[in-house]
């Protein structure tokens, strides 16, 4: 899967890789009984997973985000939920667990790219070249892998020059392919 934003490749990888890199963790959905005390449920969940965050409380559903760094603590929580041993106030009818969806991954990538573009428009940073250098440093590439030239509109080819450049590139590509498959 490859994700593009504003005409450039932002990230690519398998769905599991993207979910791990851009995901928020797991979503624990609890179905409440009618006389459920939400703060008691929140205390119950946080007793096992301290960094759990309540995301929504709509109707009979209560949703928490559980970070994937605390997967080891899921088993005792699920055992208590399965046994119905949540306490009298924390009345839970059923529960479900799901991984971050690809939609959430796309939304997060889009938000990050929008923030980067906003920073560039507001003059934060020194443009695309510094953004690439910063991204390389974050990814541990140390600037020796990526060498891009950023073209300004007056440096681009147009008309017959562009056509000649494209034809030349196609001839070179076909020559390389013919050598490869002989």
C-alpha positions, 0 to 999 in steps of 0.5 A: 500500500502506498499513500500519496499526498499533494502528488508525492509519495508519503509512505508505503508498506504492508497494512500491518506496517502502516497500522503499527507506524501510524496507528493509535493501538487497539480499540476496546469497545464495551457494551454497558448494561443500563445501570452502568457507572462510566467512571467505575468502568474507566477506573476498572480499565485503567487498573489494568492498562494505565494509559488507556484513553476513553474516546467515546461514550455514546448510547450503550457503547464505551470505547477506549484506546489501548496502546499496543505497548501494553499488550501484555496487560490485555490478558488479565483485563480480558479474563476479568471481563469474560468472568464478569468480575468487573464490580457492581458499578462497572456493569459490562454486558459484552466487549470487543477489541479491534486494531486500528483501521486503514481509514484511521491510518489514512486520516492520520497521514493526511493530518500530518501532511496537512500540518507539514504543508501548513508549516511550510506555508507559514514559513516554518522551516526552509522549504522542501529540501530541509523537510527531506533532510529532517525526514532522512534524519528521523528515519536514520538515513543520514542524507546519503540515500536520498538526493533530490533536486527541487525544480523551480517552474522556470527550470522545467522543460516545455513544448518540443524540449519536453517531448524530446526529453520524454522520447529519450527517456522511453528509448533508454527504458526500452533499451534497458528492458531489452537487455534485461530480458535477453 
